Amino acid sequence: MTIEQLRALLLENSKDLTDEFKRLFHGRGGLYDGWKHLTVDSIDEILSVALYMQEESESQLIEMLKEFAANSRHKTVVIQRRYIKGSPSEIIVGELGENLFAIENGMKFKLNLLSNQNSLYFPDMKNGRAFVRENSKNKTVLNLFSYTCAFSVAAKLGGALSVSNIDMSKSALSTGKANHHLNAIEPRGISFLPYNILKSFSRIKQNGPYDLIIIDPPTSQRGSFEAVKDYEKIIKKLPEIASDECIVLASLNSTELDSNFIINLMNEFAPEFKFVKRLENLKEFASTDEERSLKNLVFEREN
């Protein structure tokens, strides 16, 4: 794919833009030869670009993106060079205001586009949040590895009675509180608990039993969680913290572990939870091998 062909694809994918977040180009899925190192997102009037590898044509690419932005709704262009230590971000067109947020199905989530890590918002999980919102009414919800609590926002807007957000990062939970405030959600019934999940099941159990449990861990986080050896520890605890008709959304974004990794663990360590379906991923995040991309698996408890 040439830069001109990339520009044409961006134009095609921009035809239905609104103020809601949309991925315009997902090279990470491997569908476009030579562009696996590039993603381009539309965030209202911001064009957010990530480069995961340096290439000879980077200057031409940047000029094309500037021209594309000048002829679209985008007033600001931000580029993050993930291939440089510290992943620095640079504003190359316009300026960024304060209190940035992404909009998803009417929900608002805080953003930090100048972070040297992630932006605080994971757009590929949109269908997972939609599922939670649609299945939370009158439920007690447990949100494990809650990070900035986007699932909690979806659950409360879906009518959840209560949500327990569990994450080791106090700063992430603080952002989670801000996300609830941003969506005008009353704090009643919501807890933000900075626990080490693998060492805190006795405390987590106190707010149960839970009708909907979300498990959305990092694949690998040194000193905290390694999916290969730690995911089963959570699954083993499900029977004692779940209600009789509990729904579990078990997620994993790993290129090395497929859906059967979780399904087999559930069959072995919590067989009363039956696999129902895998949620479809967004078409904007399509991959040459879907088993190497985000996996959102739904289980229901049968007694």
Residue pairs with C-beta under 8 A, 6 or more apart in sequence:
1 9
1 32
1 33
1 34
1 35
3 57
3 60
3 61
3 64
4 64
6 25
6 32
6 35
6 61
6 64
7 64
7 67
7 68
9 25
10 24
10 25
10 40
10 68
11 68
13 22
13 24
13 25
13 284
14 24
14 42
14 72
17 42
17 72
17 73
19 44
19 45
19 103
20 44
20 102
20 103
20 104
20 105
21 41
21 42
21 43
21 102
21 103
21 104
21 121
21 123
22 41
22 42
22 284
23 39
23 40
23 41
23 42
23 123
23 282
23 284
23 285
24 40
24 41
24 42
24 284
25 32
25 35
25 38
25 39
25 40
26 39
26 284
26 285
26 286
27 35
27 36
27 37
27 38
27 39
28 36
28 39
28 52
28 287
29 285
29 286
29 287
29 288
29 293
30 36
30 287
30 288
30 289
31 286
31 287
31 288
36 52
36 53
37 51
37 52
37 53
37 55
37 83
38 49
38 50
38 51
38 52
38 61
39 49
39 50
40 47
40 48
40 49
40 65
41 47
41 48
41 49
41 123
42 48
42 73
42 74
43 100
43 102
43 111
43 113
44 73
44 103
45 73
45 74
45 75
45 76
46 74
46 75
46 76
46 77
46 78
46 96
46 100
46 113
47 65
47 68
47 69
47 72
47 74
47 76
47 77
47 78
47 93
48 78
48 80
48 113
48 119
49 65
49 77
49 78
49 79
49 80
50 79
50 80
50 82
51 58
51 79
51 80
51 81
51 82
51 83
52 82
52 83
53 83
54 81
54 83
55 61
62 79
62 92
65 77
65 79
66 77
66 92
66 93
68 74
69 75
69 76
69 77
69 93
70 93
74 93
75 93
75 94
76 91
76 93
76 94
76 95
76 96
77 91
77 92
77 93
77 94
78 89
78 90
78 91
78 92
78 96
78 113
78 114
79 89
79 90
79 92
80 87
80 88
80 89
80 90
80 113
81 87
81 88
81 89
81 90
86 116
87 116
87 117
88 116
89 113
89 114
89 115
89 116
91 114
96 113
96 114
99 110
100 110
100 111
100 112
100 113
101 108
101 109
101 110
101 111
101 182
102 108
102 109
102 111
102 119
102 121
102 123
104 123
104 126
104 129
105 126
105 129
105 130
105 133
107 129
107 150
107 153
107 154
107 157
107 183
108 179
108 182
108 183
109 120
109 121
109 148
109 150
109 153
109 179
109 182
110 120
110 121
110 148
110 175
110 178
110 179
110 182
111 119
111 120
111 121
112 119
112 120
113 119
120 148
120 175
121 148
121 150
122 150
123 282
123 285
124 253
124 281
124 282
124 285
124 293
124 294
125 150
125 216
125 251
125 294
125 296
126 282
127 279
127 280
127 281
127 282
127 296
128 151
128 216
128 249
128 251
128 279
128 296
129 150
129 151
129 153
129 154
130 154
131 249
131 279
131 296
131 298
132 141
132 151
132 154
132 155
132 158
132 212
132 214
132 249
133 154
133 155
133 157
133 158
134 158
135 158
135 212
135 247
136 154
136 155
136 156
136 158
136 159
136 160
136 212
137 158
137 159
137 160
138 159
138 160
138 161
139 155
139 159
139 160
139 161
139 210
139 211
139 212
140 160
140 161
140 162
140 207
140 208
140 209
140 210
140 211
140 212
140 243
141 151
141 152
141 155
141 160
141 162
141 163
141 164
141 210
141 211
141 212
141 213
141 214
142 163
142 164
142 166
142 204
142 207
142 208
142 210
142 212
142 213
142 214
142 241
143 149
143 151
143 152
143 155
143 163
143 164
143 165
143 166
143 214
143 216
144 166
144 197
144 213
144 214
144 215
144 216
144 217
144 234
145 166
145 167
145 197
145 215
145 216
145 217
145 218
145 225
146 152
146 165
146 166
146 167
146 172
146 173
146 176
146 192
146 214
146 216
147 167
147 169
147 172
147 176
147 216
148 172
148 173
148 175
148 176
148 179
149 165
149 172
149 173
149 175
149 176
149 177
149 179
149 180
149 192
150 176
150 179
151 214
151 216
152 163
152 165
152 176
152 179
152 180
152 190
153 179
153 180
153 183
153 185
155 163
155 212
156 163
156 180
156 185
156 189
156 190
157 183
157 185
160 189
160 212
161 189
162 189
162 190
162 191
162 207
163 189
163 190
163 191
164 191
164 193
164 204
164 207
164 210
165 173
165 176
165 190
165 191
165 192
165 193
166 193
166 195
166 197
166 200
166 204
167 173
167 176
167 193
167 194
167 195
168 194
168 195
168 196
168 197
168 224
169 194
170 194
173 192
173 193
173 194
174 192
176 192
177 187
177 192
180 187
180 190
191 207
193 200
193 203
193 204
195 203
195 204
196 224
197 204
197 225
197 234
198 225
198 230
198 233
198 234
201 237
201 240
201 241
204 241
205 240
205 241
208 241
208 242
208 243
209 241
209 242
209 243
209 244
209 246
210 241
210 242
210 243
210 246
211 243
211 245
211 246
211 247
212 246
212 247
212 248
212 249
213 238
213 241
213 242
213 246
213 247
213 248
213 249
214 248
214 249
214 251
215 231
215 234
215 248
215 249
215 250
215 251
216 249
216 251
217 225
217 227
217 230
217 231
217 234
217 251
217 252
218 224
218 225
218 227
219 227
219 252
219 253
219 254
219 256
219 257
220 226
220 227
227 252
227 254
227 257
227 261
228 257
231 252
231 261
231 262
231 265
232 265
232 268
232 269
235 250
235 262
235 265
235 266
235 269
235 270
236 269
236 270
238 246
238 248
238 270
238 273
239 270
239 272
242 248
242 273
242 301
243 301
244 301
244 303
245 300
245 301
246 273
246 300
246 301
247 298
247 299
247 300
247 301
248 273
248 298
248 299
248 300
248 301
249 296
249 297
249 298
250 262
250 266
250 296
250 297
250 298
250 299
251 294
251 295
251 296
251 297
252 261
252 262
252 294
252 295
253 293
253 294
253 295
254 261
254 292
254 295
255 292
255 293
256 292
258 291
258 292
258 295
259 278
259 291
259 295
259 297
262 295
262 297
263 275
263 297
266 273
266 275
266 299
272 301
272 302
272 303
273 299
273 300
273 301
273 302
274 299
274 300
274 301
274 302
275 297
275 298
275 299
276 298
276 299
276 300
277 297
277 298
278 295
278 296
278 297
278 298
279 296
279 297
279 298
281 287
281 290
281 293
281 294
281 296
285 293
285 294
287 293
